[in-house]
Amino acid sequence: MPLTLNHEAGLSAAAADGELWNLRITSVPAPDETHRYIDTALKGREEGHRFAFAVIEEASDTVLGSTSYHYILPDVKE
């Protein structure tokens, strides 16, 4: 599902699990930076170079995280 500000509380809670924002191998916002993270993702969508999705567990409707397509380019013509 496309990421929206409605996912902010769930994404913040998911990010807080294990202090993932301290890892260098992933891009996870600190809980107090979640709103800005989503705003940046939405701006990237408007500009056409990023599309972020909320990762949701269907059984519990719990936000588990997010993922994004970055640097979206039109078809390359040969």
Secondary structure, DSSP 8 states (H G I E B T S, - for coil): -B--GGGHHHHHHHHHTTTGGG-SSS----GGGHHHHHHHHHHHHHHTSEEEEEEEETTTTEEEEEEEEES-------
